Amino acid sequence: MSVTQESIVDTHAHVFHRGLPFVQGRRFTPSYDAPLDAYLAHLDSNGIARGVLTAVSILRNDNSYMLDCLRAQSDRLRGVVAIDPNADLNRFDEFEAAGVVGVRVNLTGGLPVPTFASGTWADAVSECVRRDWHVEINDRAARLDESLTPLVEAGVKVVVDHFGMPDRQQGVSDPGFQRLLHFAQSGRVWVKLSGAYRTGFDIARAAAPLLHEAFGAERLMWASDWPFTQYESTQNYETQLNAVAEWIPNETDRTTVLSDTPRKLFKF
């Protein structure tokens, strides 16, 4: 990879250990720990400068371990928390002081889309706008417009996880993915080139040039998605990093995706 690797930002990784209070009804239960020192070791071995810690579903809105990790590596890390808007709005100052720059809404598994335009969620979105944070959406492509439409209308920055998660059978023909491409016109939406294995590397190869054409390098970012939850046995860090050269073959644009765009969005 010709881009200077010490300038790269890994925009999505999870940290946790089995001593934390995993929530009831979780989609998976890890049989391993993914502590901060293990993540930093991956960054170091790949010469990567900075990373972004992202809330993981098994902890719901318990961000305590992430906040401790952010405080321990304040120059190197930023965070994206999960919240209960009814309980956590008064903690935004605390979150920001620790290095939080966004709120993650993880709707995997068909969880209901929040009512972003009213109630406490609207208050949370307004607070994100005020602080120049983003709202990160993790959902299947088929439902993305239900979240993106009210968020874009509210004027908040929106980050979409994992290529927009197009359907495995439909690939880039998924109507939800096609609608995602149209959201590029808003100038308020970013997409992570990450977790390709969650829908398939073939789909990622087809999706990357379409996303690049629609959003430009200025609205795309790369992430490892470490520790590849539920895909741990088939994935490794280097595979995720090396794939970027195929997805974004132009060196200048690749530098933008790997470094310039995330440094700005995540406030490094």
N, C-alpha and C positions, 0 to 999 in steps of 0.2 A: 504494500500500500504506500503510495508515494506521498500522501499527505503526512505532515509531521505528526507523529502519533502522540507526542506529549501535548498537543493542542486539542485532542479529541475530548468530547464530553459524552459519556455514557448516560443517556437520559432516562433510563428506566431499569431499576434493579430493586430487589426486595431483601430485607434482612429480618431475621427472626431466630428464635431458638425454642426448644421444646419446653423450656420452663415458663414460657409466656402463656397467658390465659386464652387459648384458642376458643373460638365461639362455638356454641351448639349449632347443629345443622350445617356445618361447614362442608364445602364441596370435596375437600381432601384433607388428610392428616399427614404431614410430613414425618418421615421416619429418620430425619437428620436435622442438624442445625445449619443455619445459614447466617453466621455472625458477621459483624462488621469486619473483623480482621481477615476473614476469608475473602470477602468481597474486595477489600483493599489489596489483597495479595493478587487477585486477578487484574486489577487496574495496574498494579506495579509491574507484573510480569509481561503485560502488553504495552507498557510505556504510556498509559493513558492518564491524563492529568486530573480529570474531575468526573464526578458521578452524581446521579440524582436518585435518591431513595424514594420509593413509591409505596404507598400503603398496600398491604396485602390482605386479601379477603378473609383469611382465617383469623385475623385480629379485629376485623370490622373497623370501628373508629377508636380503637386503643392504639394511640400513636406514641406511647411512652418510650418504648425501646428505640424507635426511629429518632425521636427528639434527642435522646441521650447520645445517639450516634452522630447526629448533626452537630451537637454542641462539642463533641470530641474532635470533629474534623471540619470546623467552621469555614476554613478557606477552601476546602476541597469538595465539599458536598452541599447539595441543596435537597429539599424535601417537598413531597406532595402528599398531603394528609387526607385521610378519610374522616368525615365529620357526621355528627348528628346535629343538624342545624337548630334543633330545639334545645340543645345543651351546650354546644361548643362555640357559639358566636362570641361569647365573652373571653374566649381563649385565643382569638386571632392575634392579639399583640404578643402573647407568649409564643405562638407558633412562628410568627415572623421573626422574632428575636433569635430563635433557634436556627433560622435559615429556610423556613418554609416559604414557597413561592406559588403554591397552587393547591387546589382541592380536587381529589379524585372521586369520581362517581363510578363505581364498579357494578355494572348491571348484568354481568355474565350469569347465565342460568335463567334468564328471563325475568329477573326482578323488575318490579314496576318502575317505570320512568318517573322520577320526581316531578312535581308541579313547580317548575323553575320560575314561573311567571307570577306566583303569588305565595303568600305566607312566609314562613321562616326561610324557605329555600330562596325566595326572591331577595330576602334580606342578606343571605349569604352571598348570593351572586353580586348584589350591589357592593358588598364589602370587598369582594374580589376585584371588582372594577376600580374601586377607590384605591386599593393597594397595588394595582397593576399586577395582580395575580392572574392565573388562568384556571379554568375548570377543565379537568381531564375526564374524558368519557371512554369507558371500556364497555362496548356492546357489539352485538352482531350488526353487520351492515344494514340488514333489513329494517332495523329500528333507529338507526342513527339520527334520521331527520327529526324524530320525536324529541330528541334532546337538543340537537344543534339549532333547530329553528328558534325556540325561545331564548336560547343562550346568545346566539348571534344578535337577535333583536334587542337583547338587554345590553349589548355593547361590550360583553366580556370576551377575553381571549379564550379560545377553545382548542384543546389538544385531543386528537383522536388516536387511540392506541392501535397498534398491531395491524397496520395497513387498512384499517377500517373493518377487519374481520369479515371479508366476503365469504359467502357460502361455499363450502368445499365442492359441491357439485356444479354450481353455476359459475364459480370463479369471477372474473372481472365482468361477466355478463349479469351478475347479480344486480337487480335494479337499485338496491340500496347502495351498492358501491358506485353505481353511475350517478346517483343523487349526491353522494359525497363529493364527487368531482365537481359538481356544480356549486357546492359551497365554497370552493376556492375563490369565487368572485367576490365574496364578502370581505376578503382580506383579514378575517378574524379567526380563521381556522388553520391549525397546524396538524400534520400527520406524522406519526412515528413509524419509521421503517424498522419494525421489530417483531419478534415472535412469529417469524415466517412459518415455523413448524406447526403453529396452531391451526393454520388453514392449508399449508402446503407450500414448499419452496417453489413449485411450478407456478402456483398462483401469484406468489410474491414476484417472480420474474416477469410475469405478465402485468402485474399491477404497478410496479415501480415506474416504468416509463410513462404510464398514464397519469400517475400522481405527479411525476416530475413535470410533465407538460402542463398540467392544470394548476398546480400550486407553485411551481418554481422551486429552486433549491432553498429559497428564503423561507419556505413554509414546511420544509421537511427536516426530520431529525432521525438519527440512528440511536438504537438502544440494544443492549444485550439481552434484556429480560432475565438476567441471572436471578435465581438459580434454576430457571426453566421449569417451574413448578408443574408437576405431573408429566414432564418430559425429560426428567433428569438423566435417565439412562441412555438417551439417544442424542443428547445435545452437549456441546461444550462452548466455552467462551470464544475461542478462536474461530470456530465456524461462523458464529454470528458476526464477528468483526470482518472476516475475510469476504463475506457475502456482499458487503457494501460496494466493493469495486465492480462487481457484476451489475448491481442495481443502479449505480450512478457512475458510469464509466468515465465521464468527463472529470478531470482532476480538479479544475477550479470549482465546479459545482459540488464535487465530493467534499472539498474543504469547507464549503459553505454548510453543507448538511452535517458534517461531523463536528464542526467547530464554531463557525461564525453564528449560525442561527441559534444553536442551543445556548451559547454563552450569553447572548442577548436576552433570550426568553427566560432563562433561568437565573439571570442576574449575577453571573460570575464576573 
